[in-house]
Amino acid sequence: MTHNSELSERLAVLATMELFADFSDDQLQRVVNLSERRSFGTGDVIVDQGDTGVECFVIEEGRASVYVRGEYVATSGRGSMIGEMALVDHRPRTATVVADTDLLAMRFDSKAFRLLLEEMPKASERVFATLRERLERLSEL
């Protein structure tokens, strides 16, 4: 696969994700530029509860399970953001996320994540809406 066709494929995948819905081609290109691709094998720990958050991920392909204090709470799939809560509130990670399948994700370090939120208000609104839902779910545990 050539670099251009791989990039086109990634942009097409991003455009189908709720987090990036209605983004312009230039905005999707910026999302790709801010991130780097990471792959995880089945069983790999993507983020670990209690760790300091220095990065977050958006799943491109695959599924992962989310655990809080060892209890299963959710499954995350394509388009799900993982690990952003610790970057927003600068506190230790609130959950452990383990790859259920081979998984491909976009990785954003803390600076790239901050730029994503600053430059793209739609992304910021969606990330904070997701955080609100997660906090409500956590408070019920």
C-alpha positions in Angstrom: 0.0 0.0 0.0 1.4 3.4 -0.9 1.7 6.1 1.7 -1.0 8.2 0.0 -3.5 5.4 -0.2 -2.8 4.5 3.4 -3.4 8.1 4.4 -6.6 8.3 2.3 -7.8 5.1 4.0 -7.1 6.5 7.5 -8.9 9.8 6.7 -11.9 7.8 5.5 -11.9 5.7 8.7 -11.7 8.9 10.9 -14.6 10.5 9.0 -16.8 7.6 10.1 -16.0 8.0 13.8 -18.5 10.0 15.9 -15.6 11.9 17.5 -14.5 13.3 14.2 -17.9 13.4 12.4 -18.4 16.6 10.2 -14.7 17.4 10.3 -13.3 18.9 7.1 -10.6 17.1 5.2 -8.1 19.6 6.5 -9.2 19.0 10.1 -9.0 15.2 9.6 -5.5 15.7 8.2 -4.5 17.7 11.3 -5.8 14.9 13.5 -3.6 12.4 11.7 -0.6 14.8 11.9 -1.1 15.2 15.7 -1.2 11.5 16.3 1.0 8.5 15.7 -0.1 5.0 15.1 0.3 2.3 17.8 -0.6 -1.3 17.6 -1.4 -3.6 20.5 -1.7 -7.4 20.7 -4.6 -9.3 22.3 -4.1 -9.0 26.1 -1.9 -5.9 26.0 -2.6 -3.3 28.7 -3.2 0.0 26.9 -3.6 2.1 30.0 -3.2 1.0 33.6 -5.4 2.3 36.5 -3.3 4.4 38.9 -0.6 5.4 36.4 0.1 9.0 35.5 -1.6 9.8 32.2 0.9 11.1 29.5 -1.0 10.0 26.4 -4.4 9.0 25.2 -5.6 6.8 22.3 -8.5 6.6 19.7 -9.2 3.1 18.6 -9.0 2.7 14.8 -9.5 -1.1 14.7 -10.2 -3.7 17.4 -11.8 -3.9 20.8 -10.7 -3.4 24.4 -12.2 -4.0 27.8 -12.3 -1.4 30.5 -11.8 -2.4 34.2 -12.1 -0.3 37.3 -10.6 -1.9 40.4 -10.5 -5.1 38.5 -14.2 -5.1 37.7 -15.3 -5.1 34.0 -17.2 -1.9 33.2 -17.3 -1.5 29.4 -16.0 -2.5 26.0 -14.5 0.1 23.8 -14.3 -0.2 20.0 -13.6 1.8 16.9 -13.8 5.5 17.5 -13.6 5.2 21.3 -11.1 7.4 23.1 -9.1 5.8 25.9 -7.0 7.5 28.6 -8.2 11.1 28.0 -9.6 11.6 31.5 -6.1 11.6 33.1 -4.9 14.2 30.6 -7.8 16.5 31.3 -7.9 16.3 35.1 -4.1 15.6 35.7 -4.9 12.8 38.1 -3.9 9.1 38.0 -5.7 6.9 35.5 -9.2 5.8 36.7 -9.3 2.5 34.7 -7.3 -0.2 33.2 -7.9 -0.9 29.5 -6.8 -4.2 28.0 -6.9 -5.1 24.3 -9.5 -7.9 23.6 -8.2 -8.3 20.0 -5.3 -7.0 18.0 -5.8 -3.3 18.1 -4.7 -0.3 16.1 -5.0 3.1 17.7 -4.0 6.7 17.2 -1.8 7.9 20.0 -1.9 11.5 21.2 0.7 12.7 23.7 -0.5 15.3 26.2 0.7 18.3 24.0 -1.0 16.9 20.8 -4.2 16.2 22.8 -4.2 19.8 24.1 -3.7 21.1 20.6 -6.5 18.9 19.3 -8.9 20.3 21.9 -7.8 23.9 21.3 -7.9 23.8 17.5 -11.1 21.8 17.1 -14.0 22.9 19.2 -16.2 20.0 17.9 -13.6 17.5 19.2 -13.4 19.3 22.5 -17.2 19.3 22.9 -17.4 15.6 22.1 -14.5 14.6 24.4 -16.1 16.5 27.3 -19.5 15.0 26.7 -17.9 11.5 26.8 -16.1 12.4 30.0 -19.3 13.5 31.6 -20.9 10.1 30.7 -17.9 8.2 32.1 -17.9 10.1 35.3 -21.6 9.4 35.8 -21.0 5.7 35.1 -18.0 5.7 37.5 -20.1 7.3 40.3 -22.6 4.4 40.0 -19.9 1.8 40.7 
